[in-house]
């Protein structure tokens, strides 16, 4: 299905529009159950995750490649692709450029022949600090509707230039250990979002299209933990946060992080840090009083 830039511009919710003109559009995407089935555009797309991880599928890699905040993806015009989020709170910037935008930039800055050669097929490139800073500024809410529109237009243009520069000066990121690292980040995010549930290896294997054996081995290699141990660590960290920042009963805290009872949470906390839930809460209160003096 063709999702033309004209269609994107006409149908985009105002709250998602960062910048737009006849030559390029920058949109904020993501949210609960974000997924776009197979489609293509009549312009180049730059895909930059802000939070969480995206699974990007295209004709040359139908099993998908993971795109996280340390990289951005480039999808040329007319190439079918599909995207989906791993986390419910995933957000990203999608920048769409017509060839007229390239021609204008070339008139201002010089030839983009190397860039054009590197983006004839889908690829991923490293995000540098300049790109990350501009990306964050594009998404920042200032409360000044008129001023924000003008500022975002300039920020979006600068972001495009920085991405093109990163492409020109860099090399496409291949299927190396960085891919495995991104996959592990996606798994960790998936597990962390479900602290109150038991996430089985079978579920992860199905969700990420990776064998049980490979996902178990890779996770331990990258983190030094089993998946079960990592989930336990996530649960205890969340339990400590709730104990320190809320007045919820200990039994409710235990339920929210996946323990059957307050006593089960207490046993796990003592094994990990030596403190019972009431002691974690009391220590937090005492520390807050000390800081307030």
C-alpha positions as CSV (number, residue, x, y, z in Angstrom):
1,X,0.0,0.0,0.0
2,X,1.3,3.4,-0.9
3,X,1.4,6.0,1.9
4,X,2.3,9.1,0.0
5,X,3.8,12.1,1.6
6,X,0.7,14.1,0.6
7,X,-1.5,11.5,2.4
8,X,0.7,11.6,5.5
9,X,0.5,15.4,5.6
10,X,-3.3,15.5,5.2
11,X,-4.1,12.8,7.7
12,X,-1.5,13.4,10.4
13,X,-2.9,14.5,13.8
14,X,-1.7,18.0,14.6
15,X,-0.1,16.8,17.9
16,X,2.2,14.5,15.9
17,X,3.5,17.1,13.4
18,X,7.0,18.4,14.2
19,X,7.5,20.2,10.9
20,X,6.3,20.0,7.3
21,X,6.4,21.6,3.9
22,X,6.2,20.5,0.3
23,X,9.7,18.9,0.4
24,X,9.8,17.1,3.8
25,X,7.7,16.1,6.8
26,X,8.8,15.2,10.3
27,X,6.3,13.3,12.4
28,X,6.3,11.9,16.0
29,X,5.1,8.3,16.1
30,X,4.7,5.4,18.4
31,X,2.3,4.7,21.3
32,X,0.4,1.6,22.5
33,X,0.4,-1.3,20.0
34,X,2.2,0.8,17.3
35,X,2.5,-1.2,14.1
36,X,2.4,-0.4,10.4
37,X,1.8,-3.3,8.0
38,X,3.7,-3.5,4.7
39,X,3.6,-0.2,2.8
40,X,5.9,2.1,0.9
41,X,6.4,5.9,0.5
42,X,7.1,8.2,-2.5
43,X,10.0,9.7,-0.6
44,X,13.0,8.7,1.5
45,X,12.2,7.9,5.2
46,X,14.6,8.4,8.2
47,X,13.4,6.5,11.3
48,X,14.9,7.6,14.6
49,X,13.7,5.9,17.8
50,X,13.3,8.2,20.8
51,X,12.3,5.6,23.4
52,X,12.2,1.8,23.1
53,X,13.0,-0.3,20.1
54,X,11.4,-0.8,16.6
55,X,11.3,-3.9,14.5
56,X,11.8,-2.9,10.9
57,X,11.1,-5.4,8.1
58,X,11.9,-4.8,4.5
59,X,12.2,-6.8,1.3
60,X,15.9,-7.8,1.9
61,X,15.3,-8.6,5.6
62,X,11.8,-9.9,6.1
63,X,12.6,-11.4,9.5
64,X,13.3,-7.8,10.7
65,X,16.1,-5.7,12.1
66,X,16.0,-4.0,15.5
67,X,16.3,-0.2,15.5
68,X,17.2,1.4,18.9
69,X,18.2,4.9,20.0
70,X,21.9,4.3,19.1
71,X,21.0,4.1,15.4
72,X,18.7,5.4,12.8
73,X,17.2,3.5,9.8
74,X,17.0,4.8,6.2
75,X,14.3,3.4,3.9
76,X,14.5,4.5,0.2
77,X,11.4,5.6,-1.7
78,X,9.2,2.9,-3.1
79,X,10.7,0.1,-0.9
80,X,8.0,-1.9,0.9
81,X,8.6,-2.2,4.7
82,X,6.7,-2.8,7.9
83,X,7.3,-1.5,11.4
84,X,6.2,-2.5,14.9
85,X,7.1,-1.5,18.4
86,X,8.3,-3.7,21.2
87,X,7.2,-1.4,24.1
88,X,3.8,0.1,24.6
89,X,5.4,3.5,25.3
90,X,7.7,3.4,22.3
91,X,8.2,6.7,20.4
92,X,10.1,7.7,17.4
93,X,10.6,10.4,14.8
94,X,9.9,9.7,11.2
95,X,11.4,12.1,8.6
96,X,10.2,12.0,5.0
97,X,12.1,13.7,2.2
98,X,11.2,14.2,-1.4
99,X,14.0,14.4,-4.0
100,X,13.4,18.1,-4.2
101,X,14.7,18.3,-0.7
102,X,17.9,16.6,-1.8
103,X,18.3,18.9,-4.7
104,X,17.9,22.0,-2.5
105,X,20.4,20.7,0.0
106,X,22.9,19.9,-2.8
107,X,22.5,23.4,-4.1
108,X,23.4,24.8,-0.7
109,X,26.0,22.3,0.5
110,X,27.4,20.5,-2.5
111,X,27.1,17.1,-4.0
112,X,25.3,14.3,-2.1
113,X,26.4,11.6,-4.5
114,X,28.0,9.4,-1.7
115,X,24.8,9.7,0.4
116,X,22.6,8.8,-2.6
117,X,24.8,5.7,-3.2
118,X,24.5,4.6,0.4
119,X,20.7,4.9,0.6
120,X,19.7,3.0,-2.5
121,X,18.7,0.2,-0.2
122,X,17.5,0.1,3.5
123,X,20.4,0.6,5.9
124,X,21.2,1.7,9.5
125,X,23.7,4.3,10.6
126,X,25.0,5.3,14.0
127,X,23.4,8.2,15.9
128,X,25.9,10.8,17.1
129,X,25.5,13.3,20.0
130,X,24.4,16.1,17.6
131,X,21.6,13.9,16.1
132,X,20.4,12.9,19.6
133,X,20.4,16.5,20.8
134,X,18.4,17.7,17.8
135,X,16.0,14.8,18.1
136,X,15.3,15.6,21.8
137,X,14.8,19.3,21.0
138,X,12.4,18.5,18.2
139,X,10.2,16.6,20.6
140,X,10.4,19.2,23.4
141,X,7.2,20.9,24.4
142,X,7.7,24.7,25.0
143,X,4.1,25.8,25.5
144,X,4.5,28.5,22.9
145,X,2.5,27.3,20.0
146,X,3.6,30.0,17.5
147,X,7.2,30.1,18.5
148,X,7.4,26.3,18.8
149,X,6.2,25.8,15.2
150,X,9.0,28.1,13.8
151,X,11.7,26.6,16.0
152,X,10.7,23.0,15.2
153,X,10.9,23.8,11.5
154,X,14.5,24.9,11.9
155,X,15.4,22.0,14.2
156,X,13.9,19.5,11.8
157,X,15.9,20.9,8.9
158,X,19.1,20.8,11.1
159,X,18.3,17.2,12.0
160,X,18.0,16.2,8.4
161,X,21.4,17.8,7.6
162,X,23.0,16.0,10.5
163,X,21.6,12.6,9.5
164,X,22.8,13.1,5.9
165,X,26.2,14.1,7.2
166,X,26.3,10.9,9.4
167,X,25.5,8.8,6.3
168,X,28.1,10.5,4.2
169,X,30.9,10.2,6.8
170,X,29.9,6.7,8.1
171,X,29.3,3.2,6.9
172,X,26.1,1.2,7.1
173,X,25.8,-0.9,10.3
174,X,25.9,-4.5,9.3
175,X,24.5,-7.6,11.1
176,X,27.2,-7.7,13.8
177,X,27.3,-8.0,17.5
178,X,25.5,-4.6,17.6
179,X,22.4,-6.3,16.3
180,X,22.6,-8.9,19.1
181,X,23.0,-6.0,21.6
182,X,19.9,-4.3,20.2
183,X,17.9,-7.5,20.4
184,X,18.9,-8.0,24.0
185,X,17.8,-4.4,24.7
186,X,14.5,-5.2,23.2
187,X,14.1,-8.3,25.3
188,X,15.0,-6.5,28.4
189,X,12.5,-3.7,27.7
190,X,9.8,-6.3,26.9
191,X,10.5,-8.2,30.2
192,X,10.7,-4.9,32.3
193,X,7.3,-3.8,31.0
194,X,5.8,-7.1,32.4
195,X,7.3,-7.1,35.9
196,X,4.0,-8.5,37.3
197,X,3.9,-11.4,34.9
198,X,6.0,-14.5,34.3
199,X,7.6,-14.1,30.9
200,X,8.5,-17.5,29.6
201,X,11.3,-18.3,27.2
202,X,8.7,-19.7,24.8
203,X,6.9,-16.4,24.8
204,X,10.1,-14.5,24.1
205,X,11.1,-17.0,21.4
206,X,7.8,-16.5,19.6
207,X,7.7,-12.7,20.1
208,X,11.2,-12.1,18.8
209,X,11.4,-15.0,16.3
210,X,14.5,-16.4,17.9
211,X,15.0,-20.0,19.0
212,X,14.9,-20.8,22.7
213,X,18.5,-22.0,22.8
214,X,19.8,-18.9,21.0
215,X,17.8,-16.4,23.0
216,X,19.0,-18.1,26.3
217,X,22.6,-18.3,25.3
218,X,22.7,-14.7,23.9
219,X,21.0,-13.2,26.9
220,X,23.4,-14.7,29.3
221,X,26.4,-13.8,27.2
222,X,25.3,-10.1,27.0
223,X,24.1,-9.6,30.5
224,X,25.7,-12.3,32.7
225,X,22.2,-13.2,33.9
226,X,19.6,-15.7,33.0
227,X,16.3,-14.3,31.8
228,X,14.7,-15.4,35.1
229,X,17.3,-13.7,37.2
230,X,17.0,-10.5,35.2
231,X,13.2,-10.4,35.7
232,X,13.7,-11.0,39.4
233,X,16.1,-8.0,39.5
234,X,13.6,-5.9,37.6
235,X,10.8,-6.9,40.1
236,X,12.9,-6.1,43.1
237,X,14.0,-2.7,41.7
238,X,10.4,-1.8,41.0
239,X,9.4,-3.0,44.5
240,X,12.1,-0.7,46.1
241,X,10.9,2.2,44.0
242,X,7.2,1.7,45.1
243,X,8.2,1.3,48.7
244,X,10.3,4.5,48.7
245,X,7.9,6.7,46.7
246,X,4.4,5.5,47.7
247,X,2.4,4.6,50.8
248,X,1.0,1.4,49.2
249,X,0.6,-1.5,51.5
250,X,3.4,-4.0,51.3
251,X,1.0,-6.7,50.0
252,X,-0.1,-4.4,47.2
253,X,3.5,-3.6,46.2
254,X,4.2,-7.3,46.1
255,X,1.2,-8.0,43.9
256,X,2.2,-5.2,41.5
257,X,5.7,-6.6,40.9
258,X,4.6,-10.2,40.5
259,X,5.0,-11.7,44.0
260,X,2.3,-13.9,45.6
261,X,2.5,-12.1,48.9
262,X,4.2,-9.6,51.1
263,X,6.2,-12.3,52.8
264,X,7.4,-13.7,49.5
265,X,8.6,-10.2,48.6
266,X,10.3,-9.8,52.0
267,X,12.2,-13.1,51.5
268,X,13.4,-12.0,48.1
269,X,14.5,-8.5,49.3
270,X,16.4,-10.0,52.3
271,X,18.2,-12.4,50.0
272,X,19.2,-9.6,47.6
273,X,19.9,-6.7,50.0
274,X,19.4,-7.8,53.5
275,X,16.5,-5.4,54.2
276,X,12.8,-6.2,54.7
277,X,10.2,-4.1,52.9
278,X,9.5,-2.0,56.1
279,X,13.2,-1.4,56.5
280,X,13.5,-0.2,52.8
281,X,10.7,2.2,53.4
282,X,11.9,3.4,56.8
283,X,15.4,4.0,55.4
284,X,14.0,6.1,52.6
285,X,12.0,8.2,55.0
286,X,14.9,8.8,57.2
287,X,17.1,9.8,54.3
288,X,14.4,12.3,53.1
289,X,14.3,13.9,56.5
290,X,18.0,14.2,56.6
291,X,18.1,15.9,53.2
292,X,15.3,18.3,54.2
293,X,17.1,19.6,57.3
